[in-house]
Amino acid sequence: MAIRTIQPNSDRPLLKENGSPDVQFNSWLKIITDRDLIVGTGSPESVVEANQGTTYMDDAGTASAILYIKRDADIAGDKTQGWILT
């Protein structure tokens, strides 16, 4: 299943009259936040909990071990596992 992030409709207001986010905009913000880049030191495997599709950059990595993608949602229920080196 492919997940594609679609920008909010520009013809609709982003905020309700009370200042809270519109439902569509709130959903979009959640998707963007879940896909945010995480920066840390070392491998994220078994250390960093994240949603499937998240990107992690090792700021101390060597030339061949810098960028990881959270491929699996979890392994045996553990959300810190499922990272692959790209």
N, C-alpha and C positions, 0 to 999 in steps of 0.2 A: 504494500500500500504506500503510495507516494503522498507526502504531506506538502502542500503548497501554501505558502503564506500569501494571501491576497490583501492588498491594502484596503482600508475602509472606503466606502462609497463617498466620494467628494461632494455629492449632492445632499447628503444628510449631515446634520449637526453632530459633532463629536461628543458634545455634552448636553445633558438634559437641562431644563430651566433651573433646577436646583444646584447645578454645577457638577453633578456626578457624571461619570462616563456613560454614554449611551451603551446599550447591550452589545451592539456590533463592535464598537470601539473597544470596550472592555475585553471582549473575546480576542480581538487583534492584539491588544497589549499583553494578554496572557501568553499567546503564541510567541510573540517576539521575546518576552522575558524568558520563556522556557528554552528558547534557542540561543540565548545570550552566550557569548564567549567567556569561558572561565580561564583565568590565568593563575598558574601555581608553579610550585617547584617539585619536580619529580613526576613519576607516573601517577595518573589518577586511579588506576585499577586497585580496587579494594580500599580506596581512601575517600574518593569524592563521589557523593551521591548526586545523581542528575537524571533528568528525563532523557528518553531516547531522542537522538538527533543533536544533542548538545555538543559543542566543540570545546576542547580544552587545549591550551598551549602551555607547554613546559618552558618556563622562562630560563631554566638552567640546562636545557636539553642540548645534546650534541646535534650535529648536522643531520643525523639520521633518526633522531627521536625527539621531535618537537611538537607535532600536532596529533591529537587523538580525537576520535569521534565516538560518541556513545551509541554503539550499534544495537545492543540489546537493551530492552527496558530494564531487565534484571536477570540474574542467574540464581535460581532457587530462591527467589524472593529478595535477594540482596541487590539493592539499587546502586551500590558502589561498584558492582561488577558489570562487565559487558563493554568495556572500552577497547577500541582497537587503534593501533598506531597507523597513521596514514602516510 
